Amino acid sequence: IGRTVSIRGKEFYIYDVDSSTREYFKEEFPNLTFSDVALPVPQNPDAPKPPELAIKQRKTSVHTEKKTNSSLKFIENDGKILQYDCLWDDTSTYGEERRFKLYFHLSDDTLELREVNQRNSGRQRMALLNLKRQKLPNPKNPEAAPYTYNDIKIGGQIYAFGRCLKITDCNEFTRNFTIKSEKLTDSIGLDTPNQGITLKLYSNESQRVEQLEHAIKATNEQRSNYATEYDQKRILSIFLRKYSRKDDKTRMERNGFRAALSGFSCFGVDADLLFEKCLTQDKPSEKDGILIETFVDNVYPCTSHGETDNESIQKSQINERLRSVSTNARLKGLLKAISSKVETDTDFGDTSKQKRFLQRLFNSYAKNSNTITERQFQGALSSLNCWDQDSMYLFNTYKAFPHDKRIEFSSFVNDVILFSN
């Protein structure tokens, strides 16, 4: 005790031993002077703290500071959720654009991603891409840190499990919160809370507007059970009046227009493009809104009640075709029989519904081709109670040349529809 021992280059100072060691030295070495009391531990003020104690203190301080900051952040931002509209361009794989809602929780920097279930998309709820509330790593960050509020902005992109989502729009609360925090500038058109987003996602806006109007028309056509164009326009007008102004049922404001088009899976910037087009046509103040009739006429551009030159030419061609078919008694009888069968299978629907029924029937045999072989033609007509001999006769009749092995079934479908009236 009291000596310094060097072990592998390190010096150790012995200041005490246990009771068994003390008794052992007294019995074996009685002449050795051995202190019965432990020596005081030498204190070195310049010596660093033990590593374990330093690590423990550092962990405690960091944990306490982190806990304090997170608690304050949660208290200040509790209940504040930023909502964004996102677009995933999946045309390279499935040929469609899928839309999502992004919810960012400011209290703990977690986000939630939900896919917007579009009408007649063919997807079940279990097949939708939904991301539960969690912290999503940012692949652009070298340390793979999770996304924060500063990483999300209009016109930017986020990556969720290999999918690149473009942020296209946000709700009113997010817009006001973003402007107050001076996150957005004039470069993307958010000067005031009431000003719309002018972000251009497409190079040609006119083509995009035509695509949107065509999609709305197709959706309305399905909802109206493929009714006539007049009935489709009437159904669309009745639906839009639900979101019209209270004092004027013929006009719609921007917020009501957005809410109405959400039923057609049209959101954010797309709805604003259609609204601006109607606004330039009517030229009223934005406070008054747009006319519902103007938007309906844009979706269904054939608004004139008079007969145009194209319509008169088309009618003359139909009458000429009827006269040519009527001269062949067998062909006329077969077309009438097939037409009556189609009317029964379509529950006596209108001509557009019958035409779609025939087109789907032939497409199922022709494998989405415009032409069809004789064997495929016989298989399609067999479901319409047509014998093989009659099918061969019809196939040879609609051949463009005697040696042709395929025919275009569109002319046959049109002739069947002629006899449905």
C-alpha positions in Angstrom: 0.0 0.0 0.0 1.3 3.4 -0.9 3.4 2.2 -3.8 3.1 2.8 -7.6 3.0 -0.1 -9.9 3.7 0.2 -13.6 1.7 -2.2 -15.8 2.0 -2.0 -19.6 3.2 1.6 -19.4 0.4 2.7 -17.1 1.1 3.6 -13.5 -1.3 2.5 -10.8 -1.3 3.8 -7.2 -2.3 1.3 -4.5 -4.0 2.9 -1.7 -6.0 0.1 0.0 -6.6 -3.7 0.0 -9.5 -5.9 1.1 -9.6 -7.8 4.4 -8.6 -11.2 3.0 -5.5 -9.7 1.4 -4.6 -7.9 4.5 -4.8 -11.1 6.6 -2.8 -13.0 4.0 0.1 -10.6 4.2 0.1 -10.6 8.0 0.4 -14.4 8.2 2.9 -14.9 5.4 5.0 -11.8 5.9 4.9 -10.9 9.6 7.9 -8.7 9.4 6.3 -6.6 6.6 4.9 -3.3 7.9 1.3 -3.1 6.6 -1.0 -0.1 7.1 -4.3 -1.0 8.7 -6.0 2.1 7.4 -6.6 3.0 3.7 -4.5 5.8 2.4 -6.2 8.9 1.0 -6.8 9.0 -2.7 -4.6 11.6 -4.4 -6.6 14.4 -6.2 -5.3 15.9 -9.4 -7.3 19.1 -10.4 -5.9 19.1 -13.9 -6.9 15.5 -14.6 -9.9 15.1 -17.0 -13.1 13.6 -15.8 -13.6 9.8 -16.1 -14.9 8.9 -19.5 -18.0 7.1 -18.2 -19.1 10.1 -16.2 -18.5 12.5 -19.1 -20.5 10.3 -21.5 -23.3 10.0 -18.9 -23.4 13.8 -18.4 -23.4 14.5 -22.1 -26.2 12.0 -22.8 -28.2 13.5 -19.9 -27.8 17.1 -21.1 -28.6 16.3 -24.8 -31.7 14.3 -23.8 -32.9 17.0 -21.5 -32.4 19.7 -24.1 -34.1 17.6 -26.9 -37.0 16.8 -24.6 -37.4 20.5 -23.7 -37.3 21.7 -27.3 -39.7 19.0 -28.5 -42.1 19.8 -25.7 -42.1 23.5 -26.5 -42.6 22.7 -30.2 -45.5 20.4 -29.5 -47.2 23.0 -27.3 -46.8 25.8 -29.9 -47.8 23.7 -33.0 -50.3 21.3 -31.5 -53.2 20.9 -33.9 -51.5 22.7 -36.8 -51.6 20.5 -39.8 -50.5 21.6 -43.3 -52.4 20.1 -46.2 -51.0 19.8 -49.7 -52.2 18.3 -53.0 -49.6 16.1 -54.7 -49.4 14.5 -58.1 -47.7 11.3 -59.1 -47.2 11.0 -62.8 -47.4 7.3 -63.4 -48.0 7.5 -67.1 -44.8 5.5 -67.9 -46.2 2.4 -66.2 -50.0 2.6 -65.9 -50.9 5.5 -68.2 -52.5 7.7 -65.6 -51.9 10.5 -63.1 -52.6 9.6 -59.5 -53.3 12.3 -56.9 -52.6 12.4 -53.2 -53.2 14.4 -50.1 -50.2 15.2 -48.0 -50.7 16.1 -44.3 -47.7 17.5 -42.5 -48.0 17.7 -38.7 -46.0 20.7 -37.4 -46.0 19.4 -33.8 -43.6 16.5 -34.4 -42.5 16.9 -38.1 -44.4 13.8 -39.2 -46.3 13.5 -42.4 -49.2 11.4 -43.7 -49.9 10.5 -47.3 -53.3 9.4 -48.7 -54.3 8.6 -52.2 -57.4 10.3 -53.6 -59.8 7.6 -54.7 -61.0 8.6 -58.1 -64.3 7.5 -59.5 -64.3 4.4 -61.7 -60.5 3.9 -61.2 -60.9 0.2 -60.7 -58.9 0.2 -57.5 -60.3 -1.0 -54.2 -59.6 0.9 -51.0 -57.0 -1.7 -49.9 -55.2 -1.2 -53.2 -54.6 2.6 -52.7 -51.2 3.9 -51.7 -51.5 5.3 -48.2 -48.7 6.2 -45.9 -49.4 6.2 -42.2 -48.2 9.1 -40.0 -44.5 8.8 -39.6 -41.2 10.6 -40.3 -40.2 10.1 -43.9 -36.4 10.2 -44.7 -35.3 12.8 -47.2 -33.1 11.0 -49.8 -31.6 14.3 -50.9 -30.2 14.9 -47.4 -26.7 13.4 -47.0 -27.5 12.2 -43.5 -31.0 10.9 -44.6 -32.7 13.2 -42.1 -36.5 13.2 -42.2 -38.5 15.8 -44.1 -39.1 19.0 -42.3 -41.4 22.0 -42.9 -38.7 23.8 -44.9 -38.3 20.9 -47.4 -42.0 21.0 -48.5 -43.0 23.9 -50.8 -45.4 24.5 -53.7 -43.7 23.3 -57.0 -41.3 21.1 -55.1 -41.0 17.3 -54.9 -41.0 14.7 -52.2 -40.0 11.1 -52.5 -42.0 8.3 -50.9 -40.7 4.8 -51.3 -39.3 5.5 -54.8 -42.2 7.5 -56.0 -41.6 11.2 -57.0 -44.6 13.3 -55.9 -44.9 16.9 -57.2 -46.6 19.3 -54.8 -49.2 21.3 -56.8 -51.5 23.1 -54.3 -52.4 23.6 -50.7 -55.4 24.6 -48.6 -56.3 28.0 -47.3 -54.8 27.5 -43.8 -51.5 26.3 -45.3 -51.4 29.2 -47.7 -51.9 31.7 -44.9 -49.4 30.0 -42.6 -46.8 29.9 -45.3 -47.2 33.6 -46.2 -46.9 34.6 -42.5 -43.7 32.5 -42.1 -42.3 34.2 -45.3 -41.7 30.9 -46.9 -43.2 31.7 -50.3 -42.2 34.5 -52.6 -43.7 36.3 -55.5 -42.1 33.9 -57.9 -44.9 31.4 -57.5 -47.7 33.8 -57.3 -48.7 33.8 -53.6 -48.7 37.5 -52.8 -51.9 37.5 -50.8 -54.0 34.8 -49.1 -56.8 35.2 -51.6 -54.6 34.9 -54.7 -54.6 31.6 -56.5 -51.5 29.6 -57.3 -50.1 30.4 -60.8 -47.8 27.4 -60.9 -47.6 26.0 -64.4 -47.2 22.2 -64.4 -47.8 21.8 -68.1 -46.1 23.4 -71.1 -49.4 23.9 -73.0 -52.3 25.0 -70.8 -54.9 24.9 -73.6 -54.2 21.2 -74.2 -54.5 20.6 -70.5 -57.8 22.4 -70.3 -59.1 20.2 -73.2 -58.0 17.1 -71.4 -59.8 18.1 -68.2 -63.0 19.0 -70.1 -62.9 15.7 -71.9 -62.4 13.8 -68.6 -65.3 15.7 -66.9 -67.5 14.9 -69.9 -66.6 11.2 -69.8 -67.3 11.0 -66.1 -70.7 12.8 -66.5 -71.5 10.5 -69.4 -71.1 7.5 -67.1 -73.1 9.0 -64.3 -76.0 9.8 -66.6 -75.9 6.1 -67.8 -74.9 7.2 -71.3 -77.9 9.4 -71.9 -78.3 11.9 -74.7 -76.1 15.0 -74.8 -79.1 17.2 -73.8 -79.7 15.1 -70.7 -76.0 15.0 -69.8 -75.9 18.8 -69.9 -79.0 19.1 -67.8 -77.6 16.6 -65.2 -74.3 18.5 -65.1 -76.1 21.8 -64.6 -78.2 20.5 -61.8 -75.1 19.1 -60.1 -73.2 22.4 -60.3 -76.1 24.4 -58.9 -75.6 22.7 -55.6 -72.4 24.7 -55.3 -73.6 27.9 -56.7 -74.0 31.2 -54.9 -76.9 31.6 -52.5 -78.2 34.8 -54.0 -77.6 33.7 -57.6 -78.0 30.1 -58.7 -76.6 30.7 -62.1 -73.1 31.7 -60.9 -70.3 30.0 -59.0 -67.5 31.4 -57.0 -63.9 30.0 -57.0 -64.3 28.0 -53.8 -67.6 26.5 -54.9 -66.2 25.7 -58.3 -63.3 23.8 -56.6 -65.7 21.9 -54.4 -67.9 20.9 -57.3 -65.0 19.7 -59.5 -63.6 17.7 -56.7 -66.5 15.3 -57.4 -64.9 14.8 -60.9 -61.4 14.2 -59.4 -60.2 17.6 -60.5 -58.3 19.5 -57.8 -56.1 22.6 -57.2 -54.4 24.0 -60.3 -56.5 22.0 -62.7 -59.7 23.5 -61.3 -58.2 27.0 -61.4 -57.3 26.6 -65.1 -61.0 25.8 -65.9 -62.2 28.7 -63.7 -59.9 31.2 -65.4 -61.0 30.1 -68.8 -64.7 30.7 -67.9 -63.7 34.0 -66.2 -62.1 35.3 -69.4 -65.2 34.3 -71.5 -67.7 35.9 -69.1 -65.4 38.9 -68.1 -67.2 39.6 -64.8 -65.4 40.5 -61.6 -64.1 37.5 -59.7 -66.3 38.4 -56.8 -69.4 37.7 -59.0 -68.1 34.3 -60.1 -68.6 32.6 -63.4 -71.8 31.4 -65.2 -72.6 27.8 -64.8 -73.9 27.8 -68.4 -70.5 28.9 -69.7 -68.7 26.0 -68.1 -71.3 23.5 -69.3 -70.9 24.9 -72.9 -67.2 24.5 -72.6 -67.6 20.8 -71.6 -70.2 20.3 -74.4 -69.1 22.7 -77.1 -72.0 21.8 -79.5 -74.5 24.3 -78.1 -76.2 25.6 -81.2 -79.7 24.3 -81.8 -79.4 24.8 -85.5 -78.1 22.1 -87.8 -74.5 22.7 -88.9 -73.1 21.8 -92.3 -71.3 18.8 -90.8 -74.5 17.5 -89.3 -76.4 17.8 -92.6 -73.6 16.0 -94.4 -73.6 13.2 -91.8 -77.4 12.8 -92.1 -77.2 12.6 -95.9 -74.5 9.9 -95.6 -76.7 7.9 -93.2 -79.7 8.1 -95.5 -77.6 7.0 -98.4 -76.3 4.0 -96.4 -79.8 3.0 -95.4 -81.0 3.0 -99.0 -78.0 0.9 -100.1 -78.5 -1.7 -97.3 -82.3 -1.8 -97.9 -81.8 -3.1 -101.4 -80.3 -6.4 -100.0 -83.1 -8.2 -98.3 -80.9 -10.8 -96.5 -78.5 -8.2 -95.2 -81.3 -6.0 -94.0 -83.0 -8.9 -92.2 -79.8 -10.0 -90.5 -79.0 -6.4 -89.3 -82.5 -6.0 -88.0 -82.3 -9.3 -86.0 -78.9 -8.4 -84.6 -80.2 -4.9 -83.7 -83.2 -6.3 -81.8 -80.9 -8.6 -79.9 -78.6 -5.7 -78.9 -81.6 -3.7 -77.8 -82.7 -6.5 -75.5 -79.2 -7.0 -74.0 -78.9 -3.3 -73.3 -82.3 -3.0 -71.7 -83.5 -0.9 -74.6 -80.9 1.8 -74.0 -80.2 4.6 -76.4 -78.0 4.3 -79.5 -74.9 5.4 -77.7 -75.2 2.7 -75.2 -75.9 0.1 -77.9 -72.9 1.2 -79.8 -70.7 0.9 -76.8 -72.0 -2.6 -76.1 -71.1 -3.7 -79.7 -67.7 -2.1 -79.5 -66.9 -3.8 -76.3 -68.1 -7.1 -77.7 -65.9 -7.0 -80.7 -62.9 -5.6 -78.8 -63.0 -8.6 -76.5 -62.6 -10.9 -79.5 -60.3 -8.6 -81.5 -58.0 -7.9 -78.6 -58.4 -4.1 -78.8 -57.7 -4.0 -82.5 -59.7 -2.1 -85.1 -59.9 -5.2 -87.4 -61.2 -8.7 -86.8 -60.8 -12.1 -88.4 -63.5 -14.3 -89.7 -63.2 -16.7 -86.7 -63.3 -13.9 -84.2 -66.3 -12.4 -86.1 -68.2 -15.6 -85.8 -67.4 -15.9 -82.1 -68.7 -12.4 -81.4 -71.9 -12.9 -83.4 -72.6 -16.3 -81.8 -73.3 -14.4 -78.6 -76.0 -12.5 -80.6 -77.7 -15.7 -81.7 -76.3 -15.5 -85.2 -75.5 -18.8 -87.1 -72.1 -19.5 -88.6 -73.5 -19.3 -92.2 -75.0 -15.9 -91.6 -71.7 -14.7 -89.9 -69.7 -15.9 -92.9 -72.1 -14.0 -95.2 -71.8 -10.8 -93.2 -68.0 -11.1 -93.1 -67.8 -11.5 -96.8 -70.2 -8.6 -97.4 -68.1 -6.2 -95.3 -64.8 -7.2 -97.0 -63.1 -4.3 -98.8 -61.4 -6.8 -101.2 -62.2 -10.4 -101.8 -58.8 -11.7 -100.6 -58.9 -9.8 -97.3 -58.7 -11.9 -94.2 -59.7 -9.2 -91.7 -62.4 -6.5 -91.8 -63.0 -3.3 -89.9 -66.0 -3.9 -87.6 -66.7 -0.2 -87.1 -68.8 0.0 -90.4 -70.8 -3.1 -89.3 -71.5 -1.6 -85.9 -72.7 1.6 -87.5 -75.1 -0.3 -89.8 -76.5 -2.2 -86.8 -77.1 1.0 -85.0 -78.9 2.5 -88.1 -81.7 -0.2 -87.7 -82.1 0.4 -84.0 -84.1 3.6 -84.6 
